Amino acid sequence: MQETLQNQLLDSVPDGLFTVDTEWRVTFFNRTAEQITGIRRQEALGKRCCEVFRASICENACALKQTLVAHRPVTNKVVYIVNAKGERIPISISAAPLKDARGRVIGGVETFRDLRLVNELREQAEQQESFSNIIGRGAAMRHLFELLPPVAESDSTVLIEGPSGTGKELFARALHQLSRRRAKRIVAINCGALPDTLLESELFGYKAGAFTDARKDKPGRFALAEGGTILLDEIGDISPAMQTRLLRVLQERVYEPLGGVEPVRCDVRIIAATNRSLAALVKEGKFREDLFYRVHVVRLELPPLRERREDLPLLIDHFVAQFNRLKGRDIAGLSDAALARLMEHDFPGNVRELENIIEHAFVLCRGGLIEVAHLPPHLRIGAGGILPALSAGMTLAAMEKVLLRDALRRHQENRAAAARELGIDASTLFRKIKALGLQKRSPQK
């Protein structure tokens, strides 16, 4: 009965798992192993593992042999196996000795994870301009797209830093959807919007009788996210007392509901997000250093929109299509003058501000193209207090000037680095700088 229950539990593991005896014959083969290899359990049992897997390391660098000889586990070694159809499959393997009650080695156990999905996602990230509803094609966004699959595959705590409106929650949801926890819930809470007493009950729940109006038990966000992911948004705004309570959850993976006397163990992946620099808050004594290192296992830094202007046309097209669909409209896009005006704007509100600008334009624009007159008032008026009058030729030049100036500023006037980012030769950049009058003027003596 107990052995049957153990087999059922091992069959529910999302990774492939098998065991061998001291003669390398397969003694257990779980359901996921069947799915990845295409080999039925009955066919695998009793065979030597090298006959089942035909892996690239079976002859010379068998992970099970290494772990049995060295008496140390092998973790996350990437190899290739050949499945029943003859297809070459990348997998990540971990192996450990299998011992009896007396500590004698009686075989080995190996788990393996199919890496085909991760590889496909990485290849898609290198080619596409959007990823899990996140849009971008610049170097900064492509780097983030490449990081998402391996970060999602791990179960480590993630810290997402970036200004308000850059899409921190979108990235958190993308990490959840790409993870093994995607079948469970992702639960988000804005930690900066609630006082300590309310935040504690929202996170950890409470027991009946914990306070006057607590007539029955209420589960907290950690309970609702069990098996899934919790997003602690604006974690930089929580009080020192709340930081102490969160530290225990991160260290011991247990919490106590309000009014409870027994700690509750939780299986939740934690993603923290903030629009502030936690490292700076630590230096100022406003954020616990030990908690900082607990949430700062993996860090993703989202760039402000002003540092990724090359993504503006893509984002504008996305929002125009979105509002056309939501409002039943047929707006073709932006005029050259309106696009140039947005290219010159610094977007303190980032992508969220851009979305609001396009929605505002949809209210005023009755059809055709969105013009400068349809933009919000602060964008219709230029720096000198008058409407910018740009001809088609001037518009393209103005856009080019903005992009060149912005690339130079990001690279501290390093022309070679700016040229690489823009995808042009350094001599071409020099000619454009001269033609557009972007040279730094010598100070007057």
Steps between C-alpha positions, in 0.01 A plus 500: 500500500778744598703411188194567279452841664868584447472406133192720461685792656803450273269479198367847584849658493530739198855374425597163358624264774646148496701275730757228427650215700873433539505330158354813331164335433194728519286424806257795477394727213243775565227636273690818401800285398264310269372825346846649438664184361197348324589167666238315703579404857461130430760526222750686720480289818776242523707650219837665553452879507738556206273282283200713596648849462777471241633824652808694393674429834405136557832354388756745634344731757195332649355725771382202707845340481660829610271538798541138611880515477539842664205455743392854408190609310521640146269795430367673188734344245381565143521201263313356201296180480336327203128425541298213354450695173874554459475871589791664684366667817690738732445423869632623834587213735566459873613173660561366852582165665207287621561351847316250720411544868856395602661759273622249242491609135244288315484699179441853378220747426499751216258778411495679166320803355405553135677816379333518158241757614768717662712488182200582280410798720860623493506477118167682476627770736796564268271553199176653620396850595263394778514242778204406723327833414824694565603701194850608401778445250786709643810347657375549859167326437655216299739436790201476737316269258801267501509498881130417549502125412796393720385723789146361471634144499666550840306542822718782635363824639506781241528875552363718218611863517387777270314832493120507527327410177778283353306172526634332815178302552506389133848356552390329822205338322726393212736330748203317657356389165837361389562316829401154620253675733286636214212261577457676838414863573710813498381737773608866504485748788612864516691510829533880496125561486411342838584578864691235696203343682296462183799386293581226753146360492491526119827310464463238773124487566339472842320256727148541633510712815831666416321836534147629555356450150689179421205258509664233284842408362623697200787373281772750413672560165772245580233233553322599177829477309592156642686303233515811281655847511451812711597847376593741779472830315665816640690296759727800560212682677436251783585585862795352696257291709342350188845440353579281802186290446573457131859398574377197695282390207794527261743324734283221642206489255254516790259767626242538777147630429379772737360330809664170408736305725640251249733601215375419149747369244469649151614398153492830313742663258559863602548782250562845643465824304588861579542836330771591751860384535507248784880525515469876563232439766735256676774765510250748645401249770142480374511139376644199681821377343421132573159534334661677204729203437205261533296676228805591287575144383422582137455864396330631187535871431238647267614807301287818486333572166729797430793255481325277245356747250557249221205307649259797477364426150437136599322599821293763319389246238410258780285754687333627182404141410384438858272804514370435148390158625359621834317804364395362161697768316721504188779748574789449256777622733693823567599772258871576455465818705321323788757218501786752501341682796482175698860412405613828659306437824682356806201297635533537877204260526665249263286243312193570713519868403530409131190280526305789656620737226375267225166452680466881529568532126230240424245717679577802280587333169192412294684298235806477278828599666564631851637855461688724744169675577364171641781462754467621862554879550851469648612320182327737259702794630871511420779622727451860378127491572390466135381207295790333316459547124690211342504416133546140387874551433556678831314228686734224389803716577358589841439134578853407390645782707314384812614138456864598442508742793338238726746224400796733560364601840452136607861420408652817653582641151689182403438503125625147431263353762210713376564391139499132602166542677348681201633240258698745285867557425687746726593714195131519402413613852772768486359637172147507642617677817669764288205537261246532783715738704540271801868579567584634841587868474830618642456734797546873422828647628 
